[in-house]
Amino acid sequence: MNRDIDALVVLVTARSKEEAERIADHLVESRLAACVNILAPVTSVFRWEGRVCTESESLLVIKTRPALFGPLSDAVRARHSYTVPEIIALPVVDGAASYLDWITDSVI
């Protein structure tokens, strides 16, 4: 396992595919993300305001560097329709070196 890797996968759910695409376009255009995959629809079951909700959403799978998580998170919140958007970062502990280099080269 390579512990020197400097990459994150960030998960964000969005109300619609259009909202997800708008957020993804901004993140890649501004070089906060190297790539964003959009999975739609996904079914989310969650607790909100004391009740269990089931909604159809779109899931963004965002590849970036840890140093960009703060600005990326701010950019998502500024463009997101939810009061409390899901923005969860997962560290990449290993991967194809060429792909991880591409992430680093693709962001600011």
N, C-alpha and C positions, 0 to 999 in steps of 0.2 A: 504494500500500500504506500502510495506517495503522499507524504504529509506536507509537501511544499506547494501544493496546488492552491491557486488563488482564484477560486470560482465559487459562485453561488447559483442555486436554482431557487427562484422566487415564485411562489404560487399566489395568484390573485384571482378571485372570482368576480364576475361582472354580471350585471342584470341582463345583458343581451349580447349577442354576437357583435352588433354594431358598436356598442360601448367598448367591448374588448378590442375590436379592431382599431378604434380611435386611440385607445391607451397604448396598444402595441405599436402603432405607427409612430406615435410621439416618442416612445422609449427608444426605438431603433433609430429614428431620424436624429434624435438628439444624442445618440451614442451612449445612452445610459444602459442599453441592453444590446448584446450581440445578436440575439435571436429571441423571438417570442412565438411559441406554439399556442394555438387557440383550439381548445377542445370544446365542441358544442354539439348538442346540449349535454350538460351534466346535470344530474339530479342531486340537489343538496338538501339535507335534512339537518335542521339546526334549531336551537332554542333562541328565541328573540322576544323580549318584553314579556317573559313569563309563559310563553306558549311554544309548542313544537310546530315548526313550519317546514313545509316541503316546497321547494321552488326549482324551476328549471333555470340554469345559469350557464355561463360560459367560463371556462377555466383557462387562464393564461399561465403558461409555463415559461418563465423568463430566465435567460442565462446572462449573468453579469459577474462583476468582481465585487468582493466584500466592501471595498472602499467606496463603491457607488450606491450601496444600499440606502443610505440616508437620502441623497438626492432622488434616487429612483422612487423611494417610498413617498417623498413629498410630491413628485410628479404624478404618481398614481392618485394620491388623495385629491390633488387639485382638479383631476379630470373624472373622478369617480362619483357616481350618483348615490352611493350608500353613505350613511352616517358613520358606520364602522366597517370599512372595507377590510376584507381578508388580505393581509400582506404578510406572508410567512417566508422566511429565508431558510434554506437548507444548504449546508456546506457540501461541496463536491469533494469527496475524500480521495477519489481516483478517477481516471478516465484516459481516453486516448490523448497522448501528448499533443498531437497535431490539432485536435479539436480544442483542447484547452488553450493552446497558443493562439488559435483563431479567436477565441473569446477575448483574450487579453488584447489582441491587435485590433479588435472591432469596436472597443469601447474607449471612452476618454480616460 
